[in-house]
Amino acid sequence: MGPGASGASGGEELPSARHDDPLKPGGGVRAGSGGSLDGLSPVQITAGSALIAGAVGGGTVLLYRRRAGHGG
């Protein structure tokens, strides 16, 4: 199969992208630093964890109340 072929659709040829195509972006990407924890301090991590724990706890209480028929 060539670079424009699709194996899942029975070998149907797809048009290949040209380098001078104005609808296709050119150049590469800068990857590798997304999601990095380098800039976070322990205080920020603790605060974020507390917010997530509070949201999960609050949701659990609401679900419990709704199933028990106590809430509105």
C-alpha positions as CSV (number, residue, x, y, z in Angstrom):
1,M,0.0,0.0,0.0
2,G,1.2,3.5,-0.8
3,P,1.2,6.6,1.5
4,G,-2.3,7.6,0.2
5,A,-3.9,4.1,0.6
6,S,-6.4,3.2,3.3
7,G,-6.2,-0.4,4.5
8,A,-9.5,-0.3,6.4
9,S,-11.6,0.6,3.4
10,G,-10.5,-2.2,1.0
11,G,-7.5,-0.5,-0.5
12,E,-9.3,2.6,-1.7
13,E,-6.8,5.3,-2.7
14,L,-7.0,8.6,-0.9
15,P,-5.7,11.9,-2.4
16,S,-2.3,12.7,-0.9
17,A,-1.6,16.1,0.6
18,R,0.7,18.4,-1.4
19,H,3.3,20.5,0.4
20,D,2.0,23.6,-1.4
21,D,-1.7,23.0,-0.5
22,P,-3.0,26.3,1.1
23,L,-5.6,24.3,3.2
24,K,-3.0,22.2,4.9
25,P,-0.7,23.7,7.6
26,G,3.0,23.4,6.9
27,G,5.9,22.8,9.3
28,G,6.2,20.7,12.4
29,V,4.8,21.0,15.9
30,R,6.6,21.7,19.2
31,A,5.5,18.8,21.5
32,G,6.8,17.4,24.7
33,S,6.1,20.0,27.3
34,G,2.3,19.8,27.5
35,G,1.0,18.5,30.8
36,S,4.3,19.1,32.6
37,L,4.3,19.5,36.4
38,D,7.5,21.5,36.4
39,G,5.9,24.8,37.2
40,L,3.6,23.6,40.0
41,S,4.4,24.2,43.7
42,P,3.3,21.8,46.5
43,V,0.8,24.4,47.6
44,Q,-0.9,24.5,44.2
45,I,-1.0,20.7,44.0
46,T,-2.5,20.5,47.5
47,A,-5.1,23.2,46.7
48,G,-6.1,21.5,43.5
49,S,-6.4,18.1,45.2
50,A,-8.6,19.7,47.9
51,L,-10.9,21.2,45.3
52,I,-11.2,17.9,43.5
53,A,-11.9,16.0,46.8
54,G,-14.5,18.6,47.7
55,A,-16.2,18.2,44.4
56,V,-16.3,14.4,44.6
57,G,-17.5,14.5,48.2
58,G,-20.2,17.0,47.4
59,G,-21.4,14.9,44.4
60,T,-21.4,11.8,46.5
61,V,-23.6,13.6,49.1
62,L,-26.0,14.8,46.5
63,L,-26.3,11.3,44.9
64,Y,-26.9,9.8,48.3
65,R,-29.6,12.3,49.2
66,R,-31.3,11.9,45.8
67,R,-31.3,8.1,46.1
68,A,-32.6,8.2,49.7
69,G,-35.3,10.6,48.7
70,H,-34.1,13.4,51.1
71,G,-33.1,16.0,48.6
72,G,-35.0,18.2,46.1
